[in-house]
Amino acid sequence: MNKLIAVVCVISWSGFWAFGYLALSADVHDQAQILVASLLAALGFLTGVFAYIRLARERPVNYRRVMPR
């Protein structure tokens, strides 16, 4: 399950950066393109944050230190 969440996290963040760039580089007069790209970037941001938080919560808690013999 962690691998699936990690894949969702990577895809979400890449969508955030790609659509964020499209929103910032769009022509000022094309408001529809800016709106759609901004909404998709926000969706990628929110999904990426929640996936990252979920991955960070499921990390191992008890680390065992290897002692030299």
Backbone atoms as SQL, in Angstrom:
CREATE TABLE atoms (id INTEGER PRIMARY KEY, chain TEXT, resi INTEGER, resn TEXT, atom TEXT, x REAL, y REAL, z REAL);
INSERT INTO atoms VALUES
  (1, 'A', 1, 'MET', 'N', 0.819, -1.193, 0.000),
  (2, 'A', 1, 'MET', 'CA', 0.000, 0.000, 0.000),
  (3, 'A', 1, 'MET', 'C', 0.865, 1.260, 0.000),
  (4, 'A', 2, 'ASN', 'N', 2.017, 1.186, 0.676),
  (5, 'A', 2, 'ASN', 'CA', 2.901, 2.350, 0.707),
  (6, 'A', 2, 'ASN', 'C', 3.440, 2.696, -0.676),
  (7, 'A', 3, 'LYS', 'N', 3.658, 1.681, -1.491),
  (8, 'A', 3, 'LYS', 'CA', 4.159, 1.956, -2.840),
  (9, 'A', 3, 'LYS', 'C', 3.112, 2.684, -3.670),
  (10, 'A', 4, 'LEU', 'N', 1.865, 2.301, -3.524),
  (11, 'A', 4, 'LEU', 'CA', 0.786, 2.977, -4.241),
  (12, 'A', 4, 'LEU', 'C', 0.663, 4.431, -3.781),
  (13, 'A', 5, 'ILE', 'N', 0.751, 4.656, -2.491),
  (14, 'A', 5, 'ILE', 'CA', 0.675, 6.018, -1.970),
  (15, 'A', 5, 'ILE', 'C', 1.878, 6.830, -2.432),
  (16, 'A', 6, 'ALA', 'N', 3.041, 6.210, -2.508),
  (17, 'A', 6, 'ALA', 'CA', 4.225, 6.908, -2.986),
  (18, 'A', 6, 'ALA', 'C', 4.090, 7.292, -4.459),
  (19, 'A', 7, 'VAL', 'N', 3.517, 6.416, -5.255),
  (20, 'A', 7, 'VAL', 'CA', 3.292, 6.732, -6.669),
  (21, 'A', 7, 'VAL', 'C', 2.283, 7.874, -6.806),
  (22, 'A', 8, 'VAL', 'N', 1.225, 7.834, -6.005),
  (23, 'A', 8, 'VAL', 'CA', 0.236, 8.920, -6.020),
  (24, 'A', 8, 'VAL', 'C', 0.886, 10.226, -5.600),
  (25, 'A', 9, 'CYS', 'N', 1.765, 10.174, -4.624),
  (26, 'A', 9, 'CYS', 'CA', 2.464, 11.368, -4.156),
  (27, 'A', 9, 'CYS', 'C', 3.324, 11.980, -5.264),
  (28, 'A', 10, 'VAL', 'N', 4.084, 11.150, -5.955),
  (29, 'A', 10, 'VAL', 'CA', 4.957, 11.646, -7.023),
  (30, 'A', 10, 'VAL', 'C', 4.137, 12.212, -8.179),
  (31, 'A', 11, 'ILE', 'N', 3.090, 11.520, -8.572),
  (32, 'A', 11, 'ILE', 'CA', 2.253, 12.005, -9.677),
  (33, 'A', 11, 'ILE', 'C', 1.554, 13.301, -9.292),
  (34, 'A', 12, 'SER', 'N', 1.098, 13.392, -8.052),
  (35, 'A', 12, 'SER', 'CA', 0.416, 14.607, -7.603),
  (36, 'A', 12, 'SER', 'C', 1.350, 15.799, -7.595),
  (37, 'A', 13, 'TRP', 'N', 2.558, 15.611, -7.076),
  (38, 'A', 13, 'TRP', 'CA', 3.497, 16.745, -7.039),
  (39, 'A', 13, 'TRP', 'C', 3.939, 17.151, -8.439),
  (40, 'A', 14, 'SER', 'N', 4.114, 16.177, -9.326),
  (41, 'A', 14, 'SER', 'CA', 4.494, 16.549, -10.695),
  (42, 'A', 14, 'SER', 'C', 3.347, 17.269, -11.397),
  (43, 'A', 15, 'GLY', 'N', 2.111, 16.872, -11.120),
  (44, 'A', 15, 'GLY', 'CA', 0.962, 17.596, -11.661),
  (45, 'A', 15, 'GLY', 'C', 0.869, 19.000, -11.110),
  (46, 'A', 16, 'PHE', 'N', 1.176, 19.147, -9.829),
  (47, 'A', 16, 'PHE', 'CA', 1.178, 20.478, -9.227),
  (48, 'A', 16, 'PHE', 'C', 2.175, 21.395, -9.921),
  (49, 'A', 17, 'TRP', 'N', 3.392, 20.910, -10.118),
  (50, 'A', 17, 'TRP', 'CA', 4.414, 21.756, -10.748),
  (51, 'A', 17, 'TRP', 'C', 4.101, 22.028, -12.209),
  (52, 'A', 18, 'ALA', 'N', 3.612, 21.035, -12.923),
  (53, 'A', 18, 'ALA', 'CA', 3.314, 21.221, -14.347),
  (54, 'A', 18, 'ALA', 'C', 2.154, 22.191, -14.552),
  (55, 'A', 19, 'PHE', 'N', 1.046, 21.961, -13.846),
  (56, 'A', 19, 'PHE', 'CA', -0.101, 22.846, -14.030),
  (57, 'A', 19, 'PHE', 'C', 0.113, 24.203, -13.384),
  (58, 'A', 20, 'GLY', 'N', 0.923, 24.256, -12.346),
  (59, 'A', 20, 'GLY', 'CA', 1.274, 25.550, -11.771),
  (60, 'A', 20, 'GLY', 'C', 2.069, 26.394, -12.750),
  (61, 'A', 21, 'TYR', 'N', 2.993, 25.751, -13.447),
  (62, 'A', 21, 'TYR', 'CA', 3.751, 26.469, -14.467),
  (63, 'A', 21, 'TYR', 'C', 2.838, 26.942, -15.594),
  (64, 'A', 22, 'LEU', 'N', 1.911, 26.085, -16.005),
  (65, 'A', 22, 'LEU', 'CA', 0.976, 26.483, -17.054),
  (66, 'A', 22, 'LEU', 'C', 0.104, 27.657, -16.608),
  (67, 'A', 23, 'ALA', 'N', -0.301, 27.661, -15.356),
  (68, 'A', 23, 'ALA', 'CA', -1.117, 28.769, -14.851),
  (69, 'A', 23, 'ALA', 'C', -0.317, 30.064, -14.807),
  (70, 'A', 24, 'LEU', 'N', 0.949, 29.973, -14.426),
  (71, 'A', 24, 'LEU', 'CA', 1.774, 31.176, -14.336),
  (72, 'A', 24, 'LEU', 'C', 2.230, 31.692, -15.695),
  (73, 'A', 25, 'SER', 'N', 2.375, 30.795, -16.654),
  (74, 'A', 25, 'SER', 'CA', 2.887, 31.219, -17.956),
  (75, 'A', 25, 'SER', 'C', 1.781, 31.461, -18.988),
  (76, 'A', 26, 'ALA', 'N', 0.534, 31.312, -18.587),
  (77, 'A', 26, 'ALA', 'CA', -0.568, 31.523, -19.529),
  (78, 'A', 26, 'ALA', 'C', -0.720, 33.011, -19.844),
  (79, 'A', 27, 'ASP', 'N', -1.303, 33.274, -20.987),
  (80, 'A', 27, 'ASP', 'CA', -1.550, 34.650, -21.400),
  (81, 'A', 27, 'ASP', 'C', -2.568, 35.286, -20.456),
  (82, 'A', 28, 'VAL', 'N', -2.376, 36.550, -20.131),
  (83, 'A', 28, 'VAL', 'CA', -3.236, 37.240, -19.169),
  (84, 'A', 28, 'VAL', 'C', -4.675, 37.300, -19.661),
  (85, 'A', 29, 'HIS', 'N', -4.871, 37.360, -20.944),
  (86, 'A', 29, 'HIS', 'CA', -6.206, 37.488, -21.500),
  (87, 'A', 29, 'HIS', 'C', -6.962, 36.163, -21.566),
  (88, 'A', 30, 'ASP', 'N', -6.278, 35.060, -21.334),
  (89, 'A', 30, 'ASP', 'CA', -6.917, 33.742, -21.395),
  (90, 'A', 30, 'ASP', 'C', -7.257, 33.286, -19.975),
  (91, 'A', 31, 'GLN', 'N', -8.340, 33.825, -19.422),
  (92, 'A', 31, 'GLN', 'CA', -8.717, 33.565, -18.039),
  (93, 'A', 31, 'GLN', 'C', -9.176, 32.119, -17.820),
  (94, 'A', 32, 'ALA', 'N', -9.763, 31.501, -18.821),
  (95, 'A', 32, 'ALA', 'CA', -10.234, 30.120, -18.669),
  (96, 'A', 32, 'ALA', 'C', -9.061, 29.162, -18.491),
  (97, 'A', 33, 'GLN', 'N', -7.993, 29.375, -19.255),
  (98, 'A', 33, 'GLN', 'CA', -6.819, 28.510, -19.127),
  (99, 'A', 33, 'GLN', 'C', -6.164, 28.693, -17.764),
  (100, 'A', 34, 'ILE', 'N', -6.102, 29.925, -17.291),
  (101, 'A', 34, 'ILE', 'CA', -5.509, 30.185, -15.982),
  (102, 'A', 34, 'ILE', 'C', -6.333, 29.517, -14.878),
  (103, 'A', 35, 'LEU', 'N', -7.650, 29.612, -14.984),
  (104, 'A', 35, 'LEU', 'CA', -8.525, 29.027, -13.968),
  (105, 'A', 35, 'LEU', 'C', -8.407, 27.507, -13.932),
  (106, 'A', 36, 'VAL', 'N', -8.460, 26.870, -15.078),
  (107, 'A', 36, 'VAL', 'CA', -8.383, 25.405, -15.131),
  (108, 'A', 36, 'VAL', 'C', -7.023, 24.919, -14.650),
  (109, 'A', 37, 'ALA', 'N', -5.953, 25.570, -15.095),
  (110, 'A', 37, 'ALA', 'CA', -4.611, 25.160, -14.672),
  (111, 'A', 37, 'ALA', 'C', -4.421, 25.398, -13.177),
  (112, 'A', 38, 'SER', 'N', -4.975, 26.468, -12.648),
  (113, 'A', 38, 'SER', 'CA', -4.863, 26.741, -11.213),
  (114, 'A', 38, 'SER', 'C', -5.627, 25.714, -10.386),
  (115, 'A', 39, 'LEU', 'N', -6.799, 25.340, -10.841),
  (116, 'A', 39, 'LEU', 'CA', -7.571, 24.325, -10.122),
  (117, 'A', 39, 'LEU', 'C', -6.875, 22.969, -10.142),
  (118, 'A', 40, 'LEU', 'N', -6.307, 22.603, -11.287),
  (119, 'A', 40, 'LEU', 'CA', -5.588, 21.329, -11.359),
  (120, 'A', 40, 'LEU', 'C', -4.312, 21.361, -10.523),
  (121, 'A', 41, 'ALA', 'N', -3.640, 22.513, -10.484),
  (122, 'A', 41, 'ALA', 'CA', -2.452, 22.642, -9.640),
  (123, 'A', 41, 'ALA', 'C', -2.827, 22.544, -8.167),
  (124, 'A', 42, 'ALA', 'N', -3.932, 23.151, -7.778),
  (125, 'A', 42, 'ALA', 'CA', -4.380, 23.065, -6.387),
  (126, 'A', 42, 'ALA', 'C', -4.761, 21.637, -6.019),
  (127, 'A', 43, 'LEU', 'N', -5.405, 20.945, -6.934),
  (128, 'A', 43, 'LEU', 'CA', -5.754, 19.546, -6.691),
  (129, 'A', 43, 'LEU', 'C', -4.495, 18.685, -6.524),
  (130, 'A', 44, 'GLY', 'N', -3.496, 18.915, -7.374),
  (131, 'A', 44, 'GLY', 'CA', -2.232, 18.188, -7.247),
  (132, 'A', 44, 'GLY', 'C', -1.521, 18.507, -5.949),
  (133, 'A', 45, 'PHE', 'N', -1.581, 19.767, -5.516),
  (134, 'A', 45, 'PHE', 'CA', -0.951, 20.166, -4.265),
  (135, 'A', 45, 'PHE', 'C', -1.615, 19.481, -3.074),
  (136, 'A', 46, 'LEU', 'N', -2.938, 19.527, -3.023),
  (137, 'A', 46, 'LEU', 'CA', -3.643, 18.925, -1.893),
  (138, 'A', 46, 'LEU', 'C', -3.451, 17.413, -1.846),
  (139, 'A', 47, 'THR', 'N', -3.524, 16.768, -2.994),
  (140, 'A', 47, 'THR', 'CA', -3.327, 15.322, -3.027),
  (141, 'A', 47, 'THR', 'C', -1.902, 14.949, -2.640),
  (142, 'A', 48, 'GLY', 'N', -0.937, 15.731, -3.111),
  (143, 'A', 48, 'GLY', 'CA', 0.452, 15.470, -2.769),
  (144, 'A', 48, 'GLY', 'C', 0.743, 15.648, -1.296),
  (145, 'A', 49, 'VAL', 'N', 0.169, 16.671, -0.693),
  (146, 'A', 49, 'VAL', 'CA', 0.380, 16.905, 0.738),
  (147, 'A', 49, 'VAL', 'C', -0.223, 15.780, 1.568),
  (148, 'A', 50, 'PHE', 'N', -1.457, 15.400, 1.245),
  (149, 'A', 50, 'PHE', 'CA', -2.092, 14.326, 2.013),
  (150, 'A', 50, 'PHE', 'C', -1.371, 12.989, 1.824),
  (151, 'A', 51, 'ALA', 'N', -0.885, 12.716, 0.628),
  (152, 'A', 51, 'ALA', 'CA', -0.143, 11.467, 0.407),
  (153, 'A', 51, 'ALA', 'C', 1.182, 11.491, 1.161),
  (154, 'A', 52, 'TYR', 'N', 1.849, 12.646, 1.188),
  (155, 'A', 52, 'TYR', 'CA', 3.117, 12.749, 1.917),
  (156, 'A', 52, 'TYR', 'C', 2.904, 12.581, 3.420),
  (157, 'A', 53, 'ILE', 'N', 1.837, 13.182, 3.930),
  (158, 'A', 53, 'ILE', 'CA', 1.549, 13.044, 5.360),
  (159, 'A', 53, 'ILE', 'C', 1.236, 11.587, 5.702),
  (160, 'A', 54, 'ARG', 'N', 0.496, 10.933, 4.842),
  (161, 'A', 54, 'ARG', 'CA', 0.176, 9.523, 5.085),
  (162, 'A', 54, 'ARG', 'C', 1.439, 8.655, 5.063),
  (163, 'A', 55, 'LEU', 'N', 2.353, 8.949, 4.143),
  (164, 'A', 55, 'LEU', 'CA', 3.612, 8.190, 4.111),
  (165, 'A', 55, 'LEU', 'C', 4.460, 8.478, 5.338),
  (166, 'A', 56, 'ALA', 'N', 4.472, 9.727, 5.786),
  (167, 'A', 56, 'ALA', 'CA', 5.286, 10.094, 6.940),
  (168, 'A', 56, 'ALA', 'C', 4.742, 9.482, 8.232),
  (169, 'A', 57, 'ARG', 'N', 3.437, 9.285, 8.322),
  (170, 'A', 57, 'ARG', 'CA', 2.862, 8.688, 9.523),
  (171, 'A', 57, 'ARG', 'C', 3.163, 7.210, 9.639),
  (172, 'A', 58, 'GLU', 'N', 3.334, 6.531, 8.547),
  (173, 'A', 58, 'GLU', 'CA', 3.531, 5.078, 8.579),
  (174, 'A', 58, 'GLU', 'C', 4.996, 4.680, 8.569),
  (175, 'A', 59, 'ARG', 'N', 5.848, 5.569, 9.007),
  (176, 'A', 59, 'ARG', 'CA', 7.265, 5.221, 9.071),
  (177, 'A', 59, 'ARG', 'C', 7.514, 4.333, 10.280),
  (178, 'A', 60, 'PRO', 'N', 8.579, 3.546, 10.273),
  (179, 'A', 60, 'PRO', 'CA', 8.869, 2.702, 11.431),
  (180, 'A', 60, 'PRO', 'C', 9.243, 3.557, 12.645),
  (181, 'A', 61, 'VAL', 'N', 8.801, 3.127, 13.812),
  (182, 'A', 61, 'VAL', 'CA', 9.034, 3.899, 15.024),
  (183, 'A', 61, 'VAL', 'C', 10.237, 3.365, 15.786),
  (184, 'A', 62, 'ASN', 'N', 10.374, 2.065, 15.886),
  (185, 'A', 62, 'ASN', 'CA', 11.457, 1.465, 16.656),
  (186, 'A', 62, 'ASN', 'C', 12.632, 1.137, 15.745),
  (187, 'A', 63, 'TYR', 'N', 13.668, 1.926, 15.846),
  (188, 'A', 63, 'TYR', 'CA', 14.874, 1.652, 15.089),
  (189, 'A', 63, 'TYR', 'C', 15.830, 0.898, 15.994),
  (190, 'A', 64, 'ARG', 'N', 16.381, -0.180, 15.470),
  (191, 'A', 64, 'ARG', 'CA', 17.359, -0.923, 16.252),
  (192, 'A', 64, 'ARG', 'C', 18.735, -0.590, 15.753),
  (193, 'A', 65, 'ARG', 'N', 19.592, -0.212, 16.653),
  (194, 'A', 65, 'ARG', 'CA', 20.969, 0.112, 16.298),
  (195, 'A', 65, 'ARG', 'C', 21.774, -1.167, 16.252),
  (196, 'A', 66, 'VAL', 'N', 22.542, -1.323, 15.223),
  (197, 'A', 66, 'VAL', 'CA', 23.378, -2.498, 15.095),
  (198, 'A', 66, 'VAL', 'C', 24.629, -2.291, 15.933),
  (199, 'A', 67, 'MET', 'N', 24.839, -3.186, 16.875),
  (200, 'A', 67, 'MET', 'CA', 26.001, -3.062, 17.772),
  (201, 'A', 67, 'MET', 'C', 27.154, -3.896, 17.211),
  (202, 'A', 68, 'PRO', 'N', 28.326, -3.305, 17.139),
  (203, 'A', 68, 'PRO', 'CA', 29.486, -4.094, 16.660),
  (204, 'A', 68, 'PRO', 'C', 29.869, -5.144, 17.693),
  (205, 'A', 69, 'ARG', 'N', 30.347, -6.295, 17.201),
  (206, 'A', 69, 'ARG', 'CA', 30.729, -7.383, 18.108),
  (207, 'A', 69, 'ARG', 'C', 32.176, -7.361, 18.418);
